[in-house]
């Protein structure tokens, strides 16, 4: 045995067969497009069709399965049951785990306050939509049932108003849509992210929405905005009204709506109380943002901020310093914090299995068509039921003519299976009628019973005529829909929670005069360290603390509210203010600009311009002999952007840059030691920041422009004598006669 084992070990291993991987299966070559089509596309379509996007009834599949399960559990009229039991029962339709089902139910509860018209009547701690950190209690501790408005979701579901489909394992039926009697698709906020597409639908006031739908049924050309002025959010607040934005959303289904928080001022306590916030914000995010702004000195009017949210609802308290105007402060906070935020709309809805982005009018028209079909199907179901009842009673009325004959036929029939055929022959009735007569109990074979059953024959015939007329007449169906909408609006409608702010107060402007203006001394080092020192502190300071090998390349006097423009070696400029930097001393190293301004990796400062009014020009000299003069106003932005790309041309390496307030003379030196004295007035200014400039010096083959500097006396004799200090930049090198080291020259000037 041992010998056989050794011989087996000595045998060389056979190579794997071609087309197979050792230890694996067969390898199959396949185009990537085929892989995406057969493997990825089914997943993507499943997410789009069966998970993320709502349908015309206003629900995503997870919501619909949960609500239908609660309906089948008798929770529409019964008492509350444990949420854990509801989540467990829903798994028969939605096998994604009870935790995911419970999270779905939480958002639909009254206590969570996420929906304008919640569908679940809850008891217990379900968290709050406006609080990020307030989590709901475990499902075993909470209870729920369907809210009263859920009656409108299931009113016709037992009357074949919608299609029923098998669940995932074909053991039970579930509705493909709910036959809602009002446009639930626009009544509550709905958000979903699919593969390659998303949906975000805002909520509208139910009373306004039903009125608008009624008017659209009556007149398809109705002006929607006249009866549906703006959305209505469950968290309240104010909508900063912009008619153009509203019209865009109503027509295209896309756009944004600005929502502003509601606040009041307690003058005695010196405290601003915020009680309503936008639906896209949470109280924790707002508080954290304000604290960050206070820490960096952007907001100096606030003494303290507290989260006082409790049993009475949302409340953020802001203590302000003495003498501060609360309205002015809130206007400032609206601009720089989530206290005012935009709700992005994307009305993407599944219509007949296809995702479509529609405006409000088109969406309501689709709902009207859907509800029209529901009412027609319900009416047809009732019609067939009435016809069946009429058919049975007509057979019963024939028995009324001779009950004794019917008894005699049954008594004289030898076999049970022959009773129905003999009744059919004896009274001239069909099998269904005969079966119905044969099933009548012995105690009911009396004239009184039969007369009572046949007395409403005329009423049934009249009802059948009316139902037949409704099924064939769209106008009558729409009349029924209008009646249902009026009933829903009167029964469940409520006053608007989000008020419309037509007259918007003046917007906050981050003006320079609000920043303290006082003299400062600015220093910039070769390695990119920045210091801002007051003149008094500078007089009392000793030598500057610098990193080993570092040196100061710029030193000038400015104001605290001056604008700083840091040009980098990647053709970008970062904007800041002197006030953004803390007053410091010479004994500290200062702020490292690339880290302070969040520059890219290995990005370095090559020049800094200091200005207050964005007057004058930026002058750029390039290695190819071109010079560009850019109007300084090109770097001024109204949106306070902190980073501008394409700050200067990248077609050739930068040799020098200057900020000049008026035209002057500059000296250009080529690598061949040829010199050119240029007056900047000869170069036309451009508004395009990345302009390539004009050719001002002709260069020989393999020659380049090596340096540029502001012209001073005696420079033509010795260009390196008494020249301004330089900031190194990557890529361009010239010889420094004084030190012998290789460095680039990016000159600075005030």
Long-range contacts (C-beta under 8 A, 24 or more apart in sequence): 43-195, 44-194, 44-195, 44-196, 47-194, 47-195, 48-194, 48-195, 48-197, 48-350, 48-355, 49-350, 49-353, 51-192, 51-194, 52-192, 52-193, 52-194, 52-198, 52-199, 53-192, 53-194, 53-197, 53-199, 53-348, 53-349, 53-350, 53-355, 54-185, 54-190, 54-192, 54-199, 54-201, 54-349, 54-350, 55-177, 55-349, 55-350, 55-351, 56-177, 56-185, 56-349, 56-350, 56-351, 56-366, 56-367, 56-370, 57-177, 57-178, 57-179, 57-180, 57-184, 57-185, 57-370, 58-178, 58-180, 58-183, 58-184, 58-185, 58-186, 58-187, 58-188, 58-190, 59-178, 59-184, 60-190, 60-192, 61-94, 62-94, 62-96, 62-100, 62-101, 62-104, 63-104, 63-108, 64-174, 64-175, 64-177, 64-178, 65-90, 65-93, 65-94, 65-174, 66-90, 66-94, 66-101, 66-104, 66-105, 66-108, 67-108, 67-119, 67-146, 67-150, 67-153, 67-178, 68-93, 68-154, 68-174, 68-175, 68-178, 69-93, 70-120, 70-144, 70-145, 70-146, 70-150, 71-146, 71-150, 71-153, 71-154, 71-157, 75-144, 75-145, 75-146, 76-145, 76-146, 76-150, 76-151, 76-154, 78-145, 79-145, 80-121, 80-123, 80-143, 80-144, 80-145, 81-143, 81-144, 81-145, 82-139, 82-140, 82-142, 82-143, 83-124, 83-139, 83-140, 83-142, 83-143, 83-144, 84-138, 84-139, 84-140, 86-144, 87-139, 92-167, 92-171, 92-172, 93-167, 93-168, 93-172, 93-174, 95-168, 98-139, 102-136, 102-139, 105-144, 106-136, 109-144, 110-147, 112-136, 113-234, 113-235, 114-189, 114-234, 115-188, 115-189, 115-203, 115-234, 116-187, 116-188, 116-189, 116-203, 116-205, 116-206, 116-232, 116-233, 116-234, 116-497, 117-147, 117-149, 117-187, 117-188, 117-206, 117-492, 118-147, 119-146, 119-147, 119-149, 119-150, 119-153, 120-144, 120-145, 120-146, 120-147, 121-145, 121-146, 121-147, 121-148, 128-309, 128-314, 129-234, 129-235, 129-279, 130-235, 130-277, 130-281, 130-282, 130-283, 130-309, 130-314, 131-282, 131-283, 131-284, 131-309, 131-314, 132-282, 132-283, 132-284, 132-285, 133-284, 134-309, 148-492, 149-492, 152-180, 152-181, 152-182, 152-488, 152-492, 153-178, 153-179, 153-180, 153-184, 154-178, 154-179, 155-179, 155-181, 156-181, 156-374, 156-375, 156-378, 159-377, 159-378, 159-381, 159-382, 160-377, 160-378, 160-380, 160-381, 161-374, 161-375, 161-377, 161-378, 161-381, 162-374, 162-377, 177-370, 179-371, 179-374, 179-378, 180-371, 181-371, 181-481, 181-484, 181-485, 181-488, 182-206, 182-209, 182-210, 182-213, 182-484, 182-485, 182-488, 182-489, 183-209, 183-210, 183-213, 183-363, 183-364, 183-367, 185-349, 185-363, 185-367, 186-360, 186-363, 186-364, 189-233, 189-234, 189-279, 194-355, 197-348, 197-355, 198-346, 198-348, 199-346, 199-347, 199-348, 199-349, 200-343, 200-344, 200-345, 200-346, 200-347, 200-348, 201-345, 201-346, 201-347, 201-349, 202-231, 202-233, 202-257, 202-343, 202-345, 203-231, 203-232, 203-233, 203-234, 204-228, 204-231, 204-232, 205-232, 205-493, 205-494, 205-496, 206-488, 206-489, 206-492, 206-493, 206-494, 207-489, 207-493, 207-494, 208-232, 208-496, 210-485, 210-486, 210-488, 210-489, 210-493, 211-489, 212-364, 213-364, 213-367, 213-368, 213-485, 214-482, 214-485, 214-486, 216-361, 216-364, 216-365, 216-368, 217-368, 217-478, 217-481, 217-482, 218-482, 220-365, 224-250, 224-360, 224-361, 224-364, 225-250, 228-360, 229-500, 230-257, 230-498, 230-500, 231-257, 231-343, 231-498, 232-496, 232-497, 232-498, 233-259, 233-278, 233-279, 233-343, 233-497, 233-498, 234-279, 234-497, 235-276, 235-277, 235-278, 235-279, 235-314, 235-497, 235-498, 236-262, 236-275, 236-276, 236-497, 236-498, 236-499, 237-261, 237-262, 237-276, 237-277, 237-278, 237-498, 237-499, 238-262, 238-498, 238-499, 238-500, 238-501, 239-498, 239-499, 239-500, 239-501, 240-340, 240-501, 240-504, 241-500, 241-501, 241-502, 241-504, 249-345, 249-347, 249-359, 249-360, 250-359, 250-360, 250-361, 251-359, 251-361, 252-357, 252-359, 253-345, 253-346, 253-347, 253-348, 253-357, 253-358, 253-359, 253-360, 253-362, 253-363, 254-345, 254-346, 254-347, 254-357, 255-344, 255-345, 256-342, 256-343, 256-344, 256-345, 257-342, 257-343, 257-345, 258-340, 258-341, 258-342, 259-340, 259-341, 259-342, 259-343, 259-498, 260-334, 260-339, 260-340, 260-501, 261-334, 261-339, 261-340, 263-330, 265-326, 265-327, 269-319, 270-319, 270-320, 270-322, 271-317, 271-318, 271-319, 271-320, 272-317, 272-318, 272-320, 272-326, 272-329, 272-330, 273-315, 273-316, 273-317, 273-318, 274-314, 274-315, 274-316, 274-317, 274-318, 274-339, 275-313, 275-314, 275-315, 276-314, 277-314, 277-316, 277-338, 277-339, 278-338, 278-339, 278-340, 278-341, 278-343, 279-343, 280-338, 280-341, 280-342, 280-343, 281-338, 281-339, 281-341, 283-307, 283-309, 283-314, 283-316, 285-338, 286-316, 286-337, 286-338, 286-339, 287-316, 289-337, 289-338, 290-318, 290-333, 290-337, 293-336, 293-337, 296-580, 297-579, 297-582, 298-336, 299-332, 299-333, 299-336, 301-329, 301-332, 302-329, 327-505, 328-508, 331-505, 331-506, 331-507, 331-508, 332-508, 334-508, 335-507, 335-508, 335-510, 336-508, 368-478, 368-481, 371-481, 372-474, 372-477, 372-478, 372-481, 375-477, 375-480, 375-481, 376-471, 376-477, 379-467, 379-470, 379-471, 379-477, 380-467, 380-471, 382-467, 383-464, 383-467, 383-468, 383-471, 386-460, 386-463, 386-464, 386-467, 387-464, 389-460, 390-457, 390-460, 390-461, 390-464, 391-432, 391-433, 392-432, 392-433, 392-436, 393-453, 393-454, 393-456, 393-457, 393-460, 394-433, 394-457, 395-427, 395-429, 395-430, 395-432, 395-433, 395-434, 395-436, 395-437, 396-433, 396-436, 396-437, 396-450, 396-453, 396-454, 397-450, 397-454, 397-457, 398-427, 398-428, 398-429, 398-433, 399-427, 399-437, 399-450, 400-447, 400-450, 400-451, 400-454, 403-445, 403-446, 403-447, 403-450, 406-437, 406-445, 407-445, 410-438, 510-640, 512-561, 512-612, 513-561, 515-560, 515-561, 515-577, 515-579, 516-560, 516-561, 516-579, 517-559, 517-560, 517-561, 518-559, 518-560, 519-557, 519-558, 519-559, 519-560, 520-557, 520-558, 520-559, 520-560, 520-578, 520-583, 521-555, 521-556, 521-557, 521-558, 522-554, 522-555, 522-556, 522-557, 522-558, 522-564, 522-578, 522-610, 523-552, 523-554, 523-555, 523-590, 524-552, 524-553, 524-554, 524-555, 524-593, 524-605, 524-608, 524-727, 525-550, 525-551, 525-552, 525-553, 525-590, 526-550, 526-551, 526-552, 526-553, 526-727, 526-728, 528-592, 528-593, 528-594, 528-604, 528-605, 529-589, 529-590, 529-591, 529-592, 529-593, 530-581, 530-590, 530-591, 530-592, 530-593, 530-596, 531-584, 531-586, 531-588, 531-590, 531-591, 532-560, 532-578, 532-581, 532-582, 532-583, 532-584, 533-583, 533-584, 533-585, 533-586, 534-583, 537-583, 537-585, 537-586, 538-586, 541-585, 541-586, 541-587, 542-586, 542-587, 543-586, 544-586, 545-586, 545-587, 545-588, 545-589, 546-589, 547-589, 552-725, 553-725, 553-726, 553-727, 553-748, 554-608, 554-725, 554-727, 554-748, 556-610, 556-750, 558-610, 559-612, 561-612, 562-610, 562-611, 562-612, 563-610, 563-611, 563-612, 563-614, 564-608, 564-609, 564-610, 565-608, 565-609, 565-610, 565-611, 565-635, 565-659, 566-593, 566-597, 566-605, 566-607, 566-608, 567-605, 567-606, 567-607, 567-608, 567-609, 567-647, 567-648, 567-657, 568-599, 568-603, 568-604, 568-605, 568-606, 568-647, 569-603, 569-604, 569-606, 569-654, 569-729, 569-730, 569-731, 570-600, 570-603, 571-645, 571-646, 571-647, 571-648, 571-649, 571-650, 571-690, 572-603, 572-643, 572-644, 572-645, 572-646, 572-647, 573-635, 573-643, 573-644, 573-647, 574-599, 574-642, 574-643, 575-635, 575-637, 575-641, 575-642, 575-643, 575-644, 576-642, 578-610, 597-642, 597-643, 604-729, 604-730, 605-727, 606-654, 606-657, 606-727, 606-728, 606-729, 606-730, 606-746, 607-657, 607-727, 607-746, 607-748, 608-748, 609-659, 610-659, 610-750, 611-659, 615-661, 616-659, 616-660, 616-661, 616-662, 617-659, 617-660, 617-663, 617-680, 617-685, 618-648, 618-657, 618-658, 618-659, 619-656, 619-657, 619-658, 619-659, 619-660, 619-666, 619-680, 619-683, 620-648, 620-649, 620-654, 620-656, 620-657, 620-693, 621-654, 621-655, 621-656, 621-657, 621-666, 621-668, 621-705, 621-708, 622-649, 622-651, 622-652, 622-653, 622-654, 622-655, 622-692, 622-693, 622-705, 623-652, 623-653, 623-654, 623-655, 623-704, 623-705, 623-732, 624-651, 624-652, 624-695, 624-699, 624-704, 624-705, 625-668, 625-670, 625-695, 625-696, 625-697, 625-698, 625-699, 625-704, 625-705, 626-652, 626-692, 626-693, 626-694, 626-695, 626-696, 627-668, 627-678, 627-680, 627-683, 627-693, 627-694, 627-696, 628-683, 628-686, 628-691, 628-692, 628-693, 628-694, 629-680, 629-683, 629-684, 629-685, 629-686, 629-693, 630-685, 630-686, 630-687, 630-688, 630-689, 630-691, 631-685, 631-686, 631-687, 632-659, 633-687, 634-687, 634-688, 634-689, 635-689, 644-689, 646-689, 646-690, 647-689, 647-690, 648-689, 648-690, 649-690, 649-691, 649-692, 649-693, 650-690, 651-692, 652-692, 653-731, 653-732, 654-729, 654-731, 654-732, 654-746, 655-705, 655-706, 655-707, 655-708, 655-732, 655-744, 655-745, 655-746, 656-707, 656-708, 656-709, 656-745, 656-746, 656-747, 657-746, 657-747, 658-710, 658-747, 658-748, 658-749, 659-749, 660-749, 664-710, 664-711, 665-710, 665-711, 666-708, 666-709, 666-710, 666-711, 667-708, 667-709, 667-710, 667-711, 667-715, 667-716, 667-719, 668-696, 668-697, 668-705, 668-707, 668-708, 669-705, 669-706, 669-707, 669-708, 669-719, 670-697, 670-699, 670-703, 670-704, 670-705, 670-706, 671-703, 671-704, 671-705, 671-706, 671-734, 672-699, 672-700, 672-703, 675-716, 675-719, 677-711, 677-716, 706-732, 706-734, 706-745, 707-734, 707-745, 708-745, 708-747, 709-745, 709-747, 710-747, 710-749, 723-747, 724-748, 724-749
